[in-house]
């Protein structure tokens, strides 16, 4: 009598993990189906390119501007403007939105003339993920995408501006 | 004893029924969600939010005055342009609009001073909300512009055509926002 009663209670208790597993299966199925319905398009590379154009063409960017005529000298970098403070003011991005590194290298001496960041801490946190994502075909919402770009500029001497913008997934 | 066994079987049946109900509700919800995503305008709203954000970022890049008319085509979406994001929704009361970041700049709050321009730049950013569409038969358009003044300050603005708008932080409270 006791044994039978105990068996029945055990069977009833077994319904709890059964229901839990059912919920897990339902959620997994839902996740798989919804993952294949793409409603988002990643525009990180275009966005990164537009932002670089902005720094190069806009008077609020990093290039020289004639104070009398207002003319912007595209491609002539003002070293006074190429610092993290001005870059962060020029591209005011939240820490979760974008991070970037700018390295200005002399073409002749091959030495580094300037190095600055937008959201440096975020950049250093995201860089390993971005390198991994860039070198493999991984999926997931936590992905970070690197967008490297090199521009040839003049900063008192011929130089190249190497930028890496990292954007989150979304 | 017989009564007890029946009682247990009854409880087990209820559990089974609950499991079937749970599965059915989740299944119907999944199908409904998938249908909404495919039939609805989520993709279009996502596209417009990104496209508009890119257009605004391109405007920020402009070295001179610039104006651009953005046509929504057949879609009658309500757009809100805030400091650092674009929100797109179908109805004013929609609580979860689609949004995308706009990388603005903080010159409006903090002057950028350089050797060339000791007075500094100032950019006023757009803060606009579309409240309602005036004529459903006509297309909705946005005019995005950047205008410089003589002292180096500039305005990046958004104006709507065929839609009633309000300025966030100024008069949106009059429209319940």
Interface residues (C-beta under 8 A of the other chain):
Chain A: X1 X4 X5 X8 X11 X12 X15 X18 X19 X22 X23 X26 X29 X30 X33 X34 X37 X38 X39 X40 X41 X43 X46 X47 X50 X51 X53 X54 X57 X58 X59 X60 X61 X64 X65 X66 X67 X70 X72 X78 X80 X81 X86 X88 X89 X90 X91 X92 X93 X94 X97 X98
Chain B: X1 X4 X5 X8 X11 X12 X15 X18 X19 X22 X23 X26 X27 X30 X33 X34 X37 X38 X42 X43 X46 X47 X50 X53 X54 X57 X58 X60 X61 X62 X63 X84 X101 X103 X104 X105 X106 X107 X110 X112 X114 X115 X116 X117 X121 X123 X148 X152
